[in-house]
Amino acid sequence: MRSIYIAVTFFCIGIMASAQTSSSDDSLNIRKIYDMSLLNGKSYEWLDHLSNDIGSRLSGSYGAEQAVKYTKAELEKLGLDKVWLQPVMVPKWTRGEREFAYVQTGPGETRNINITALGGSIATPAGGIKAGVLEVEGIEQLKEYGRENIEGKIVFFNRPMQADLIQTFEAYGGCVDQRYSGAREAANYGAVGVIVRSMNLRLDDFPHTGSMSYGDLPEDKRIPAAAVSTNDAEYLSSILKIQNDLELYYKMNCEQHEDVESYNVIGEITGSEYPGEIMVVGGHLDSWDLGDGSHDDGAGVVQSLEVLRLIKEIGYQPKRTIRVVLFINEENGLRGGNKYAEVARSNSENHVFALESDAGGFTPRGFGITATDAQFKKILSWKNLFKPYLIHYFEKGGGGADINPLKGGDMVLAGLRPDSQRYFDYHHAANDTFDKVNKRELELGAATMTSLMYLVDKYGLDNISKTNTELAD
Amino acid sequence: MRSIYIAVTFFCIGIMASAQTSSSDDSLNIRKIYDMSLLNGKSYEWLDHLSNDIGSRLSGSYGAEQAVKYTKAELEKLGLDKVWLQPVMVPKWTRGEREFAYVQTGPGETRNINITALGGSIATPAGGIKAGVLEVEGIEQLKEYGRENIEGKIVFFNRPMQADLIQTFEAYGGCVDQRYSGAREAANYGAVGVIVRSMNLRLDDFPHTGSMSYGDLPEDKRIPAAAVSTNDAEYLSSILKIQNDLELYYKMNCEQHEDVESYNVIGEITGSEYPGEIMVVGGHLDSWDLGDGSHDDGAGVVQSLEVLRLIKEIGYQPKRTIRVVLFINEENGLRGGNKYAEVARSNSENHVFALESDAGGFTPRGFGITATDAQFKKILSWKNLFKPYLIHYFEKGGGGADINPLKGGDMVLAGLRPDSQRYFDYHHAANDTFDKVNKRELELGAATMTSLMYLVDKYGLDNISKTNTELAD
């Protein structure tokens, strides 16, 4: 596109939009928030450090420890009213030496296969496992095949993400049971191992890890579970059609250790009028160990830090307490989210609102919101304030894994909804790295979150009004 | 994000959305369009060929010639009613040997600078140019400095794109005069050359080319014009502050040749009821010569081809004539767009609607629309049909450089509006390459365009109704 014509048209639209939004304090404050995020934002610089200087941050790792220290130190620089660490015992799982897999395509002929251990899996025996492969389209097919076809085999779960679903998280929801429960289910039919097609809508060579669980399966029944790249899943599927007795070898060296102590990192601006009403904004500090966790969830972490920084920068004094919580261990235990909610309850804290960013640092489209009809309607009444920033999506339903344990009463949960098309290209894989995050997209997300926190604080939601009335009584 | 919880929530929303959209034929047809684009689309495969097998396609180049042949052949495979080439004389400008530039930072000390000739620029003399540098913030500053400060100098236009504008095309509109007219203006004050900060919101090492014009400047007054990468623009600006007499050397080998014959590539499905009412969908076939033009405008080309393919695939027989036009020479002359409109007029063709995709292959957000209030209202009445696909943006104003010459009467012009945050990271630069296009984002754009074409054909717009009434009389 060369076109000066079009550029000029856009320019005029821009002027009109600015004119419209200058009609109230809220418009001006939100404009300030976006300007500061885009012109003098800190989120990208923070992410650079978190991703490139610290790197991956799996619970219990040195990276996670460094991330706790770094974000606490950065929070302390923001001049908040309070910064603290909340101790949490977290699981410690290590990958060990890199996984290795191949298929025997003929006598003396092998082809390597890109796999990665699923988080929580046991290792293979030291010499690896070699066995025939049974491809299935999902857990429900295990019953059809039955023990006679499964025993002694490696089960290959190959149901792909559905490309025709517009929200990629839906497609994820339609597959992730294979990863989470596939090993447990297949073990019950006598399988010796499972490999699972990566939850990735693209064809490439990156295997995507993620959490799995053996449920109540006794230790001696557990079998090793790995993810296989989408390209290799396609390859395996096609070769199995012509070579039914194909054998797959794989070796994994992962290990589950004793729980170790880690921390949620917390900072707050204490509310000037209703300090007992707490609004949380957060993301999770831990990441998988393969990439550097820039989208999942480095982005959410730095955006959450930025919310508090921007609120102070625009000179807004919140009436309610605004707390940033960087949760530990979302990926393989959710211990941070559970601990935070447990402490909040035991301290009888009154949480009125929580917002999480854990869907990548892509262009923000809006929010998913869990609220009563009245509360949702109130949030919808602010929709026009977001229009100049191309934030259009306000839909019921949503929150975030870390804030969900806070749910109860009429508190409102919200999740930032960025564009989801590219999220699963990187999710839990070695290519979830800093270079995949666009600075502007990240900053727009931070500003969008800040604007919602500002409006919720200023106008309250029904829960808040009710609580206030009760307090006034 | 691990959370099965959230995935399930999204899944439920998805089911509700599907239920809503299954209430009418239009919803079903639009669902079919998206499904086919995402599950069995051709756009990505076409773009792969256009970008990776053909590559850059500057007007008059071998690549442009190949692109004409390839897209015509592909159109012929679609079983359209008519496919043809429309001859257009286009300018031919060649870059020649790669540009070279450095600054003299001390005796015997130089540092290379990343530059690229602007399209249409003359070459430097064979030995290059070496001169002092005057940094300005825009054309308007030339008057302030006056001939006494400019004569004999290289003028360095360094006004950056404004990062606080949400629509990046606005930021482009605020800078592009430096690139387009900077050389002409500076030459009038006696400058010997110009370099212009690349129209890029990111700091990196890629210089971004683009068209420039000398206007009516006599040939002997013309001065060579280049773009400089944003990183080097920052560097130059900082070193000029401490080394005011800094000299820049640059050498460019570009050349303007005689016009050559090229073609607009056109195909149509003839309307079953109103064959004389023509609806155009298109993008431009030419690209700059640095990358492979995947976003600008390979994406628009393949999406436009896909519109006609999808309309046939869903078994819809358009009432009106739907024509795909792949315009040549948008980048440096607009000869294709002008020729198409000229021929349409001389044949008294009745164009009722035109849609262009020329803003990159990113996630589609909606449309910019030039229409009367009544027409716009009619289009807005379809907004809910697009909601399941997260298409929310329907704003007045817009079209496309190639279709703008068709404007007149009450015909409606529309431009696809993809997410614009990353567009100028790649625009007119060597990194506008195939790997920067996400398959799903491209396919969603094609489906979004097809859906609008389908609705306009089925329900018409005010112009169409009027014409029909006239015809009926």
Boltz contact constraints between the chains, C-beta under 6 A:
constraints:
  - contact:
      token1: [A, 1]
      token2: [B, 296]
      max_distance: 6.0
  - contact:
      token1: [A, 1]
      token2: [B, 358]
      max_distance: 6.0
  - contact:
      token1: [A, 1]
      token2: [B, 359]
      max_distance: 6.0
  - contact:
      token1: [A, 2]
      token2: [B, 211]
      max_distance: 6.0
  - contact:
      token1: [A, 2]
      token2: [B, 331]
      max_distance: 6.0
  - contact:
      token1: [A, 3]
      token2: [B, 401]
      max_distance: 6.0
  - contact:
      token1: [A, 4]
      token2: [B, 176]
      max_distance: 6.0
  - contact:
      token1: [A, 5]
      token2: [B, 404]
      max_distance: 6.0
  - contact:
      token1: [A, 7]
      token2: [B, 169]
      max_distance: 6.0
  - contact:
      token1: [A, 7]
      token2: [B, 172]
      max_distance: 6.0
  - contact:
      token1: [A, 7]
      token2: [B, 173]
      max_distance: 6.0
  - contact:
      token1: [A, 7]
      token2: [B, 176]
      max_distance: 6.0
  - contact:
      token1: [A, 8]
      token2: [B, 173]
      max_distance: 6.0
  - contact:
      token1: [A, 9]
      token2: [B, 397]
      max_distance: 6.0
  - contact:
      token1: [A, 10]
      token2: [B, 167]
      max_distance: 6.0
  - contact:
      token1: [A, 10]
      token2: [B, 169]
      max_distance: 6.0
  - contact:
      token1: [A, 10]
      token2: [B, 170]
      max_distance: 6.0
  - contact:
      token1: [A, 10]
      token2: [B, 173]
      max_distance: 6.0
  - contact:
      token1: [A, 11]
      token2: [B, 170]
      max_distance: 6.0
  - contact:
      token1: [A, 11]
      token2: [B, 173]
      max_distance: 6.0
  - contact:
      token1: [A, 13]
      token2: [B, 397]
      max_distance: 6.0
  - contact:
      token1: [A, 14]
      token2: [B, 170]
      max_distance: 6.0
  - contact:
      token1: [A, 35]
      token2: [B, 164]
      max_distance: 6.0
  - contact:
      token1: [A, 38]
      token2: [B, 163]
      max_distance: 6.0
  - contact:
      token1: [A, 38]
      token2: [B, 164]
      max_distance: 6.0
  - contact:
      token1: [A, 39]
      token2: [B, 163]
      max_distance: 6.0
  - contact:
      token1: [A, 39]
      token2: [B, 164]
      max_distance: 6.0
  - contact:
      token1: [A, 163]
      token2: [B, 38]
      max_distance: 6.0
  - contact:
      token1: [A, 163]
      token2: [B, 39]
      max_distance: 6.0
  - contact:
      token1: [A, 164]
      token2: [B, 35]
      max_distance: 6.0
  - contact:
      token1: [A, 164]
      token2: [B, 38]
      max_distance: 6.0
  - contact:
      token1: [A, 164]
      token2: [B, 39]
      max_distance: 6.0
  - contact:
      token1: [A, 166]
      token2: [B, 389]
      max_distance: 6.0
  - contact:
      token1: [A, 167]
      token2: [B, 10]
      max_distance: 6.0
  - contact:
      token1: [A, 169]
      token2: [B, 7]
      max_distance: 6.0
  - contact:
      token1: [A, 169]
      token2: [B, 10]
      max_distance: 6.0
  - contact:
      token1: [A, 170]
      token2: [B, 10]
      max_distance: 6.0
  - contact:
      token1: [A, 170]
      token2: [B, 11]
      max_distance: 6.0
  - contact:
      token1: [A, 170]
      token2: [B, 14]
      max_distance: 6.0
  - contact:
      token1: [A, 172]
      token2: [B, 7]
      max_distance: 6.0
  - contact:
      token1: [A, 173]
      token2: [B, 7]
      max_distance: 6.0
  - contact:
      token1: [A, 173]
      token2: [B, 8]
      max_distance: 6.0
  - contact:
      token1: [A, 173]
      token2: [B, 10]
      max_distance: 6.0
  - contact:
      token1: [A, 173]
      token2: [B, 11]
      max_distance: 6.0
  - contact:
      token1: [A, 176]
      token2: [B, 4]
      max_distance: 6.0
  - contact:
      token1: [A, 211]
      token2: [B, 2]
      max_distance: 6.0
  - contact:
      token1: [A, 296]
      token2: [B, 1]
      max_distance: 6.0
  - contact:
      token1: [A, 331]
      token2: [B, 2]
      max_distance: 6.0
  - contact:
      token1: [A, 358]
      token2: [B, 1]
      max_distance: 6.0
  - contact:
      token1: [A, 359]
      token2: [B, 1]
      max_distance: 6.0
  - contact:
      token1: [A, 363]
      token2: [B, 419]
      max_distance: 6.0
  - contact:
      token1: [A, 363]
      token2: [B, 421]
      max_distance: 6.0
  - contact:
      token1: [A, 389]
      token2: [B, 166]
      max_distance: 6.0
  - contact:
      token1: [A, 392]
      token2: [B, 392]
      max_distance: 6.0
  - contact:
      token1: [A, 397]
      token2: [B, 9]
      max_distance: 6.0
  - contact:
      token1: [A, 397]
      token2: [B, 13]
      max_distance: 6.0
  - contact:
      token1: [A, 401]
      token2: [B, 3]
      max_distance: 6.0
  - contact:
      token1: [A, 404]
      token2: [B, 5]
      max_distance: 6.0
  - contact:
      token1: [A, 419]
      token2: [B, 363]
      max_distance: 6.0
  - contact:
      token1: [A, 421]
      token2: [B, 363]
      max_distance: 6.0
  - contact:
      token1: [A, 421]
      token2: [B, 440]
      max_distance: 6.0
  - contact:
      token1: [A, 421]
      token2: [B, 441]
      max_distance: 6.0
  - contact:
      token1: [A, 422]
      token2: [B, 438]
      max_distance: 6.0
  - contact:
      token1: [A, 438]
      token2: [B, 422]
      max_distance: 6.0
  - contact:
      token1: [A, 440]
      token2: [B, 421]
      max_distance: 6.0
  - contact:
      token1: [A, 441]
      token2: [B, 421]
      max_distance: 6.0
